[in-house]
């Protein structure tokens, strides 16, 4: 609900959020100080084997992946314990980044424990790690219910004796009987899905070792910036190049369409997810599907089944024992089945935007073209809200749409995973941007850093400086970049933005380069206490707020700066300087004496 202007409600909400942010920032900084004071393991620098392992990755790494790998290796080679969070949308290559860290730890003579929330995920990671490390003398083991009792005893003994290098498993890895000869790194996949009890047990296992946590919920950049110096975060924002966007269609249910789409997938020896979120009539949906595609092998999976039966179904699907997995939203997260590249979502109008995005993320994990059909009952009326959600999911089908889709929903969820549910409530109350501002301010105060420089400089120069429609096509992304540019307070932020634009959209057109250069001019002008630089018929009119600073600039500058009065100065613009790059160069030389 909206608060009345000038009323007490908004004031109280703002104060409550401010108090909560102060407390949390203090707690986080204390945790960080304790971690930094605790000596960690100093892993060795990259060996020849590590370089060989890194080079054997069959794909081209994204810029984000390379940056994350570099940060993690730097953390591991430092004297303090690593506690880094690696975030990224579905299919953005978190596992490969984690594998580089695992290899580094093992290569330095340490063991690794990887905790995952489900048995099926443990099984998948176990096979992925084994395949990726097959050329090296590394022993990979698993600890979950899929392993027999004898196998589990064998693994526990191997970990204690040091003959096993990495163990992948569910909470069983944190059991009291599991002891390590030389544990150096713990990787936690989707930490928020573990219970409090498991986390407490983990604290005992983890003590001085390095910790890397993986999360599929993207942490929005604004929150990331607010957390700088409090929590080490690596963000994967760019999809691997070889991934193809998922073809998404919102359609009324038609048997012919379903038959054609399933047949196309089966013809390329692929598999299909069919999501139907009501258990009571899921059997009748199976009968209907069997009638539409009689040759397809169909199996049902839902949360009300016995866990062992459900696991059997999932493993059967991974092993391609059947063609269609008809399931409830239990398939929403975690399953990585490269062979399944078509998904149907029944009654798609009933789902929230981020749920639809997560479900769609089950397919298109590899190079094959993937298809997602959002099915709507042809006899039912759709509410305007549901229609808007479905339009959005159809529109944002490119990789990494997690940021464009339902920003508010993803942001609040991402912040909740990182900061806890109580903080999510405050974000919902005062608004995401405002909350991030409060958090950043609190962190700077507690670290006794000066407040960020407020940059409010008016520039009116004959320079083409904008983001072209055909360069950043999505209007929301353009608005977001303009907003971020307007809030820049440090030169490093301009370089970051430049690299991100280059990484996401390719070579920078001249007008974009000039837009970034104008941001640099704004920062330089702010340092001289200049409020405005305006092109005025052969002159630059400069408005300033500090006479002492402008006199210093006039003395130091090679360009003749004439002070007209206590608020204005003028510079004559040479006839050779008309517009664009020449004008930028001229203004920069004025401000950089």
C-alpha positions as CSV (number, residue, x, y, z in Angstrom):
1,X,0.0,0.0,0.0
2,X,1.1,3.6,-0.7
3,X,2.0,5.8,2.2
4,X,0.4,9.3,2.4
5,X,2.7,12.2,1.5
6,X,3.9,13.8,4.7
7,X,2.3,11.1,6.8
8,X,4.0,9.2,9.7
9,X,3.7,5.7,8.0
10,X,6.5,6.3,5.5
11,X,8.7,7.9,8.1
12,X,8.3,4.8,10.4
13,X,8.8,2.3,7.6
14,X,12.0,4.2,6.5
15,X,13.3,4.3,10.1
16,X,12.6,0.5,10.6
17,X,14.5,-0.3,7.4
18,X,17.3,1.9,8.3
19,X,17.7,0.3,11.8
20,X,17.5,-3.2,10.3
21,X,20.1,-2.3,7.7
22,X,22.5,-0.8,10.3
23,X,22.3,-4.0,12.5
24,X,22.7,-6.3,9.5
25,X,25.7,-4.4,8.1
26,X,27.4,-4.4,11.5
27,X,26.8,-8.2,11.8
28,X,28.2,-8.8,8.3
29,X,31.3,-6.7,8.9
30,X,32.0,-8.4,12.2
31,X,31.7,-11.8,10.4
32,X,34.1,-10.6,7.7
33,X,36.6,-9.2,10.2
34,X,36.6,-12.6,12.1
35,X,37.1,-14.4,8.8
36,X,40.0,-12.2,7.8
37,X,41.6,-12.6,11.1
38,X,41.5,-16.4,10.9
39,X,44.4,-17.9,9.0
40,X,43.2,-19.8,5.9
41,X,44.9,-22.3,3.6
42,X,47.4,-20.7,1.1
43,X,46.9,-22.9,-2.0
44,X,49.7,-23.1,-4.5
45,X,49.8,-21.0,-7.7
46,X,48.6,-22.6,-10.9
47,X,50.7,-25.6,-11.9
48,X,51.2,-27.1,-15.4
49,X,48.5,-29.6,-14.6
50,X,46.1,-26.8,-13.6
51,X,46.8,-25.0,-16.9
52,X,46.3,-28.2,-18.8
53,X,43.0,-28.8,-17.0
54,X,41.8,-25.3,-17.7
55,X,42.8,-25.5,-21.4
56,X,40.9,-28.8,-21.8
57,X,37.5,-27.0,-21.3
58,X,35.9,-27.6,-24.8
59,X,34.1,-24.2,-24.9
60,X,35.1,-20.6,-24.9
61,X,34.7,-19.1,-21.4
62,X,32.7,-15.9,-21.0
63,X,34.3,-12.8,-19.6
64,X,32.3,-13.2,-16.4
65,X,33.5,-16.8,-16.0
66,X,37.1,-15.8,-16.5
67,X,36.7,-12.9,-13.9
68,X,35.1,-15.3,-11.4
69,X,37.8,-17.9,-11.9
70,X,40.5,-15.2,-11.4
71,X,38.8,-13.9,-8.2
72,X,38.4,-17.5,-6.8
73,X,42.0,-18.4,-7.5
74,X,43.2,-15.2,-5.9
75,X,41.1,-15.9,-2.8
76,X,42.5,-19.4,-2.6
77,X,46.1,-18.3,-2.9
78,X,45.7,-15.6,-0.2
79,X,46.3,-16.2,3.5
80,X,42.7,-15.6,4.5
81,X,39.8,-18.1,4.3
82,X,37.7,-17.8,1.2
83,X,34.0,-17.3,1.6
84,X,32.7,-16.4,-1.9
85,X,29.2,-16.5,-3.4
86,X,29.0,-17.4,-7.1
87,X,25.7,-16.4,-8.7
88,X,24.4,-17.0,-12.1
89,X,21.2,-17.6,-14.1
90,X,20.5,-21.2,-15.2
91,X,23.0,-22.5,-17.8
92,X,25.6,-19.8,-17.3
93,X,28.5,-22.1,-16.4
94,X,28.8,-22.1,-12.6
95,X,29.8,-25.7,-12.5
96,X,32.9,-25.2,-14.7
97,X,34.0,-22.3,-12.5
98,X,33.6,-24.6,-9.4
99,X,35.6,-27.3,-11.1
100,X,38.6,-25.0,-11.6
101,X,38.5,-24.3,-7.8
102,X,38.2,-28.0,-7.0
103,X,41.1,-28.9,-9.3
104,X,43.3,-26.2,-7.6
105,X,42.5,-27.6,-4.1
106,X,43.3,-31.2,-5.1
107,X,46.4,-30.2,-7.0
108,X,47.6,-28.5,-3.8
109,X,47.2,-31.7,-1.9
110,X,43.8,-31.1,-0.2
111,X,40.4,-32.8,-0.3
112,X,37.1,-31.2,-1.4
113,X,33.6,-31.8,-0.2
114,X,30.6,-30.7,-2.4
115,X,27.2,-30.5,-0.8
116,X,24.1,-30.5,-3.0
117,X,20.4,-30.3,-2.0
118,X,19.1,-33.4,-3.7
119,X,20.3,-37.0,-4.4
120,X,19.6,-36.6,-8.1
121,X,21.8,-33.5,-8.3
122,X,24.5,-35.4,-6.4
123,X,24.3,-38.1,-9.0
124,X,24.5,-35.6,-11.9
125,X,27.5,-33.7,-10.5
126,X,29.3,-37.0,-9.7
127,X,29.2,-38.0,-13.3
128,X,30.0,-34.5,-14.6
129,X,33.1,-34.2,-12.4
130,X,34.2,-37.7,-13.2
131,X,34.0,-37.1,-16.9
132,X,35.7,-33.7,-16.7
133,X,38.6,-35.0,-14.6
134,X,39.0,-38.4,-16.3
135,X,42.5,-37.6,-17.7
136,X,43.9,-36.8,-14.3
137,X,44.7,-39.0,-11.3
138,X,41.8,-37.7,-9.3
139,X,39.4,-39.9,-7.3
140,X,35.8,-38.7,-7.3
141,X,33.3,-40.3,-4.9
142,X,29.7,-39.8,-4.0
143,X,27.8,-40.1,-0.7
144,X,24.1,-40.4,-1.1
145,X,21.3,-42.9,-0.9
146,X,22.2,-44.1,-4.4
147,X,25.3,-45.6,-3.0
148,X,24.9,-49.0,-1.2
149,X,25.8,-49.2,2.5
150,X,29.0,-51.0,1.6
151,X,29.9,-48.3,-0.9
152,X,29.2,-45.6,1.7
153,X,31.5,-47.3,4.2
154,X,34.2,-47.5,1.6
155,X,33.9,-43.8,0.8
156,X,33.9,-42.8,4.5
157,X,37.1,-44.9,5.0
158,X,38.7,-43.4,1.8
159,X,38.0,-39.8,3.1
160,X,39.5,-40.6,6.5
161,X,42.6,-42.2,4.9
162,X,43.0,-39.5,2.2
163,X,42.6,-41.8,-0.8
164,X,39.5,-40.0,-2.0
165,X,40.1,-36.4,-3.4
166,X,36.5,-35.1,-3.8
167,X,33.2,-36.3,-2.4
168,X,29.9,-35.1,-3.8
169,X,26.7,-35.7,-1.8
170,X,23.7,-34.5,0.1
171,X,23.6,-33.6,3.8
172,X,25.1,-37.1,4.4
173,X,28.5,-35.5,3.7
174,X,28.0,-33.4,6.9
175,X,27.3,-36.5,9.1
176,X,29.3,-37.1,12.2
177,X,31.0,-40.2,10.9
178,X,32.4,-38.4,7.9
179,X,35.9,-37.2,8.7
180,X,38.6,-36.0,6.3
181,X,42.3,-36.5,6.2
182,X,43.0,-33.1,4.8
183,X,39.9,-31.1,3.8
184,X,40.7,-27.8,2.1
185,X,37.6,-26.7,0.2
186,X,33.8,-26.9,0.7
187,X,31.4,-26.1,-2.2
188,X,27.7,-25.6,-1.3
189,X,25.2,-25.7,-4.1
190,X,22.0,-23.7,-3.4
191,X,22.7,-23.1,0.3
192,X,19.2,-21.7,1.0
193,X,17.8,-25.1,0.3
194,X,19.6,-26.7,3.3
195,X,17.9,-26.7,6.7
196,X,19.2,-24.8,9.8
197,X,20.4,-28.0,11.4
198,X,22.5,-28.9,8.4
199,X,24.0,-25.4,8.3
200,X,25.0,-25.7,12.0
201,X,26.7,-29.0,11.3
202,X,28.4,-27.5,8.3
203,X,29.9,-24.8,10.5
204,X,31.8,-27.5,12.4
205,X,33.0,-29.2,9.2
206,X,34.0,-25.9,7.6
207,X,36.0,-24.2,10.3
208,X,39.2,-23.0,8.6
209,X,38.7,-24.3,5.1
210,X,37.8,-22.2,2.0
211,X,34.1,-22.1,1.1
212,X,32.5,-21.5,-2.3
213,X,28.7,-21.2,-2.4
214,X,26.8,-21.5,-5.7
215,X,23.4,-19.8,-6.3
216,X,21.1,-19.9,-9.4
217,X,19.3,-16.8,-8.2
218,X,21.0,-13.8,-9.8
219,X,22.2,-11.2,-7.3
220,X,21.2,-7.8,-8.9
221,X,24.2,-5.5,-9.6
222,X,22.9,-2.7,-7.3
223,X,22.8,-5.0,-4.3
224,X,26.2,-6.5,-5.4
225,X,27.7,-3.0,-5.3
226,X,26.1,-2.2,-1.9
227,X,27.7,-5.4,-0.5
228,X,31.3,-4.6,-1.8
229,X,33.7,-5.1,1.1
230,X,31.2,-7.1,3.1
231,X,30.6,-10.2,1.1
232,X,32.7,-11.6,-1.8
233,X,30.4,-12.1,-4.7
234,X,31.1,-13.2,-8.3
235,X,28.2,-12.6,-10.8
236,X,27.8,-14.5,-14.1
237,X,25.6,-12.2,-16.1
238,X,26.5,-13.2,-19.7
239,X,25.4,-16.5,-21.4
240,X,28.0,-18.8,-23.0
241,X,28.2,-17.9,-26.7
242,X,27.3,-21.4,-28.0
243,X,23.9,-21.4,-26.1
244,X,21.0,-20.7,-28.4
245,X,18.0,-18.8,-27.0
246,X,14.9,-20.8,-26.2
247,X,12.0,-20.4,-28.7
248,X,9.1,-19.6,-26.5
249,X,5.4,-19.7,-27.6
250,X,2.3,-18.9,-25.7
251,X,-0.6,-20.9,-27.3
252,X,-4.1,-22.3,-26.6
253,X,-3.9,-26.0,-26.0
254,X,-4.3,-27.9,-29.4
255,X,-3.6,-31.7,-29.7
256,X,-2.1,-31.3,-33.2
257,X,0.4,-28.7,-31.9
258,X,1.4,-30.9,-29.0
259,X,1.8,-33.9,-31.2
260,X,4.0,-32.1,-33.8
261,X,6.3,-30.6,-31.1
262,X,6.8,-33.9,-29.3
263,X,7.3,-35.8,-32.5
264,X,10.0,-33.2,-33.6
265,X,11.8,-33.8,-30.3
266,X,11.6,-37.6,-30.5
267,X,12.8,-37.5,-34.1
268,X,16.1,-36.0,-33.0
269,X,16.3,-38.6,-30.2
270,X,15.5,-36.0,-27.5
271,X,13.2,-35.9,-24.5
272,X,10.3,-33.8,-23.3
273,X,9.2,-32.2,-20.0
274,X,5.5,-31.8,-19.6
275,X,4.7,-29.7,-16.4
276,X,1.2,-30.1,-14.9
277,X,1.0,-28.8,-11.4
278,X,-2.1,-30.7,-10.1
279,X,-1.5,-34.2,-8.7
280,X,-5.3,-35.2,-8.5
281,X,-5.7,-35.3,-12.3
282,X,-2.2,-36.0,-13.5
283,X,-3.1,-39.6,-14.5
284,X,-5.8,-38.3,-16.9
285,X,-3.2,-36.0,-18.5
286,X,-0.9,-39.0,-18.9
287,X,-3.8,-40.9,-20.7
288,X,-4.4,-37.9,-23.0
289,X,-0.7,-37.6,-23.9
290,X,-0.5,-41.4,-24.5
291,X,-3.4,-41.0,-26.9
292,X,-1.8,-38.0,-28.7
293,X,1.6,-39.7,-29.1
294,X,1.1,-43.5,-28.6
295,X,4.7,-44.4,-29.4
296,X,6.2,-42.2,-26.6
297,X,7.3,-43.7,-23.2
298,X,5.7,-41.5,-20.5
299,X,6.5,-41.5,-16.7
300,X,5.0,-39.4,-13.9
301,X,6.9,-37.6,-11.1
302,X,5.4,-35.5,-8.3
303,X,6.2,-34.4,-4.7
304,X,3.6,-36.7,-3.1
305,X,5.4,-39.9,-4.3
306,X,7.7,-41.8,-1.9
307,X,11.2,-40.1,-2.2
308,X,12.8,-43.4,-3.3
309,X,10.2,-43.8,-6.1
310,X,10.6,-40.2,-7.3
311,X,14.4,-40.6,-7.4
312,X,14.0,-43.8,-9.5
313,X,11.8,-41.8,-11.9
314,X,14.3,-39.0,-12.2
315,X,17.2,-41.3,-12.7
316,X,15.2,-43.2,-15.3
317,X,14.6,-40.0,-17.2
318,X,18.3,-39.0,-17.0
319,X,19.2,-42.5,-18.4
320,X,16.7,-42.0,-21.2
321,X,14.5,-45.0,-20.1
322,X,11.5,-43.0,-21.3
323,X,10.7,-40.0,-23.5
324,X,8.4,-37.7,-21.6
325,X,8.6,-36.8,-17.9
326,X,5.1,-35.6,-16.9
327,X,5.7,-33.8,-13.6
328,X,4.7,-31.1,-11.2
329,X,7.0,-28.1,-10.6
330,X,9.4,-30.3,-8.8
331,X,11.4,-30.1,-12.0
332,X,11.7,-26.3,-11.5
333,X,15.3,-26.3,-10.3
334,X,18.4,-28.3,-10.4
335,X,17.8,-30.9,-13.1
336,X,20.3,-30.7,-15.9
337,X,19.3,-33.0,-18.7
338,X,21.1,-32.0,-22.0
339,X,18.9,-34.4,-23.9
340,X,15.6,-32.8,-22.9
341,X,15.0,-29.7,-25.1
342,X,11.3,-29.3,-25.3
343,X,9.1,-28.3,-22.3
344,X,5.3,-27.8,-22.1
345,X,3.8,-25.8,-19.2
346,X,0.1,-26.6,-18.7
347,X,-2.1,-23.8,-17.5
348,X,0.8,-21.4,-17.8
349,X,-1.5,-18.5,-16.8
350,X,-1.5,-19.8,-13.2
351,X,2.3,-19.3,-12.7
352,X,4.3,-16.3,-11.6
353,X,6.8,-14.8,-14.0
354,X,10.0,-16.0,-12.2
355,X,8.4,-19.6,-11.9
356,X,7.9,-19.6,-15.6
357,X,11.5,-18.4,-16.2
358,X,12.8,-21.1,-13.9
359,X,10.8,-23.8,-15.6
360,X,11.9,-22.7,-19.0
361,X,15.5,-22.9,-17.8
362,X,15.2,-26.7,-17.7
363,X,15.7,-26.8,-21.4
364,X,18.2,-25.1,-23.8
365,X,21.2,-26.0,-21.5
366,X,23.3,-27.0,-24.5
367,X,23.8,-26.2,-28.2
368,X,20.5,-27.6,-29.5
369,X,17.6,-25.3,-30.3
370,X,15.1,-25.7,-27.4
371,X,11.4,-25.1,-27.4
372,X,9.1,-23.9,-24.6
373,X,5.3,-24.0,-25.0
374,X,3.2,-22.1,-22.5
375,X,-0.2,-23.8,-22.8
376,X,-3.4,-22.0,-21.9
377,X,-6.8,-23.8,-21.8
378,X,-8.8,-22.7,-24.9
379,X,-12.1,-22.5,-23.0
380,X,-10.8,-20.3,-20.1
381,X,-10.6,-16.5,-19.8
382,X,-7.2,-15.1,-18.9
383,X,-6.9,-12.2,-16.5
384,X,-5.1,-9.0,-17.8
385,X,-2.3,-9.7,-15.2
386,X,-1.7,-13.2,-16.5
387,X,-1.8,-12.0,-20.1
388,X,1.0,-9.4,-19.2
389,X,3.1,-12.1,-17.6
390,X,2.8,-14.5,-20.6
391,X,3.6,-11.6,-23.0
392,X,6.7,-10.9,-21.0
393,X,7.9,-14.5,-20.9
394,X,7.4,-14.7,-24.7
395,X,9.2,-11.4,-25.3
396,X,12.3,-12.1,-23.1
397,X,13.4,-15.5,-24.4
398,X,17.2,-14.7,-24.7
399,X,19.7,-16.2,-22.3
400,X,20.0,-14.3,-19.1
401,X,16.4,-13.0,-19.3
402,X,16.4,-13.6,-15.5
403,X,17.4,-9.9,-15.1
404,X,14.9,-8.5,-17.6
405,X,12.1,-10.6,-16.4
406,X,10.2,-9.5,-13.4
407,X,13.1,-7.4,-12.0
408,X,11.3,-6.7,-8.8
409,X,10.4,-10.3,-8.1
410,X,13.9,-11.6,-8.8
411,X,15.6,-8.8,-6.9
412,X,13.6,-9.3,-3.8
413,X,14.1,-13.1,-4.0
414,X,17.9,-12.7,-4.7
415,X,18.2,-10.3,-1.8
416,X,16.2,-12.6,0.5
417,X,18.6,-15.5,-0.3
418,X,21.6,-13.3,0.4
419,X,20.4,-11.3,3.3
420,X,17.5,-13.3,4.9
421,X,13.7,-13.1,4.8
422,X,13.4,-10.3,7.3
423,X,15.4,-8.0,5.0
424,X,13.2,-9.0,2.1
425,X,10.3,-7.5,4.0
426,X,12.1,-4.2,4.4
427,X,13.0,-4.2,0.7
428,X,9.3,-4.7,-0.2
429,X,8.3,-1.9,2.1
430,X,10.7,0.9,1.1
431,X,11.7,-0.2,-2.4
432,X,14.7,-1.9,-3.8
433,X,16.8,1.1,-5.0
434,X,16.2,3.0,-1.7
435,X,17.1,-0.1,0.4
436,X,20.4,-0.6,-1.6
437,X,21.2,3.1,-1.0
438,X,20.6,2.6,2.8
439,X,22.8,-0.5,2.9
440,X,25.7,1.1,1.0
441,X,25.5,4.1,3.3
442,X,25.5,1.9,6.4
443,X,28.5,-0.1,5.2
444,X,30.5,3.0,4.4
445,X,29.7,4.5,7.8
446,X,30.7,1.4,9.7
447,X,34.0,1.1,7.7
448,X,34.6,4.8,8.5
449,X,34.8,5.6,4.7
450,X,33.8,9.1,3.5
451,X,30.3,9.3,1.9
452,X,30.3,8.8,-1.9
453,X,30.9,11.9,-4.0
454,X,27.5,13.2,-5.2
455,X,27.9,14.0,-8.9
456,X,25.4,16.5,-10.3
457,X,27.0,18.3,-13.3
458,X,25.0,19.7,-16.2
459,X,26.7,19.2,-19.6
460,X,25.5,20.8,-22.7
461,X,28.0,20.1,-25.5
462,X,27.8,19.4,-29.2
463,X,28.5,15.7,-28.9
464,X,26.5,12.7,-30.1
465,X,26.3,10.6,-26.9
466,X,23.6,7.9,-26.5
467,X,22.8,4.2,-26.6
468,X,21.5,3.4,-30.2
469,X,18.3,1.2,-30.4
470,X,20.0,-1.3,-32.7
471,X,23.0,-1.7,-30.2
472,X,21.0,-2.2,-27.0
473,X,17.7,-3.5,-28.4
474,X,15.8,-4.1,-25.2
475,X,14.3,-0.8,-23.9
476,X,14.5,-1.9,-20.2
477,X,18.3,-2.6,-20.6
478,X,18.8,0.8,-22.2
479,X,16.9,2.5,-19.3
480,X,18.9,0.5,-16.8
481,X,22.3,1.5,-18.4
482,X,21.2,5.2,-18.5
483,X,20.2,5.0,-14.8
484,X,23.5,3.4,-13.8
485,X,25.4,6.1,-15.8
486,X,23.6,8.8,-14.0
487,X,24.6,7.3,-10.6
488,X,28.3,6.8,-11.3
489,X,30.5,8.3,-8.6
490,X,33.9,6.7,-9.4
491,X,36.1,6.3,-12.5
492,X,36.3,2.5,-11.9
493,X,32.5,2.2,-12.4
494,X,32.8,3.7,-15.9
495,X,35.4,1.0,-16.9
496,X,33.1,-1.7,-15.5
497,X,30.2,-0.4,-17.4
498,X,32.3,-0.2,-20.6
499,X,33.5,-3.8,-20.2
500,X,29.9,-5.0,-19.6
501,X,28.6,-3.2,-22.7
502,X,31.4,-4.7,-24.8
503,X,30.8,-8.1,-23.3
504,X,27.1,-8.1,-23.8
505,X,26.5,-6.1,-27.0
506,X,29.9,-6.2,-28.8
507,X,32.1,-3.4,-30.2
508,X,31.2,0.1,-28.9
509,X,29.8,2.5,-31.5
510,X,31.3,6.1,-31.4
511,X,28.2,7.6,-29.8
512,X,28.5,5.0,-26.9
513,X,32.2,5.7,-26.4
514,X,31.4,9.4,-26.2
515,X,28.6,8.8,-23.7
516,X,31.1,7.1,-21.4
517,X,33.6,9.9,-21.9
518,X,31.0,12.5,-20.9
519,X,30.6,10.5,-17.7
520,X,34.3,10.9,-17.1
521,X,34.1,14.6,-17.7
522,X,31.2,14.9,-15.2
523,X,33.4,13.2,-12.5
524,X,36.4,15.4,-13.3
525,X,34.2,18.5,-13.3
526,X,32.7,17.5,-9.9
527,X,36.3,17.3,-8.4
528,X,36.7,21.0,-9.4
529,X,33.3,21.9,-7.8
530,X,31.9,22.7,-11.3
531,X,28.1,22.6,-11.6
532,X,27.7,23.0,-15.3
533,X,29.7,23.2,-18.6
534,X,27.6,24.7,-21.4
535,X,28.6,25.4,-25.0
536,X,27.6,29.0,-25.8
537,X,28.4,30.3,-29.3
538,X,32.2,29.9,-29.5
539,X,32.6,29.8,-25.7
540,X,32.3,27.3,-22.9
541,X,30.3,28.8,-20.0
542,X,31.3,27.2,-16.7
543,X,29.2,27.5,-13.6
544,X,31.0,26.7,-10.3
545,X,30.3,26.6,-6.5
546,X,33.8,27.0,-5.1
547,X,35.8,30.1,-6.1
548,X,39.1,28.9,-4.6
549,X,39.0,25.6,-6.6
550,X,38.2,27.4,-9.9
551,X,41.1,29.9,-9.3
552,X,43.4,26.9,-8.7
553,X,42.2,25.4,-12.0
554,X,42.7,28.7,-13.9
555,X,46.3,28.9,-12.6
556,X,47.1,25.2,-13.5
557,X,45.4,24.9,-16.8
558,X,47.2,25.5,-20.1
559,X,43.9,26.8,-21.5
560,X,43.0,30.4,-20.8
561,X,40.1,30.3,-18.2
562,X,38.5,33.7,-17.6
563,X,36.6,34.3,-14.4
564,X,33.6,36.5,-15.0
565,X,32.0,36.7,-11.6
566,X,31.8,34.6,-8.4
567,X,29.8,31.9,-10.0
568,X,30.8,31.9,-13.7
569,X,33.9,31.5,-15.9
570,X,34.4,31.4,-19.6
571,X,36.8,29.6,-22.0
572,X,37.1,30.5,-25.7
573,X,36.7,27.4,-27.9
574,X,39.2,27.3,-30.8
575,X,37.7,27.3,-34.3
576,X,39.3,23.9,-35.0
577,X,37.2,22.4,-32.2
578,X,33.6,22.1,-33.4
579,X,32.0,19.0,-32.0
580,X,32.3,15.3,-31.0
581,X,35.6,13.8,-30.2
582,X,37.5,17.1,-30.6
583,X,35.2,18.9,-28.1
584,X,35.6,16.0,-25.6
585,X,39.4,16.2,-26.0
586,X,39.3,20.0,-25.5
587,X,37.1,19.8,-22.3
588,X,39.3,17.0,-20.9
589,X,42.5,19.0,-21.4
590,X,40.9,21.9,-19.6
591,X,40.0,19.7,-16.5
592,X,43.2,17.7,-16.5
593,X,45.9,20.5,-16.1
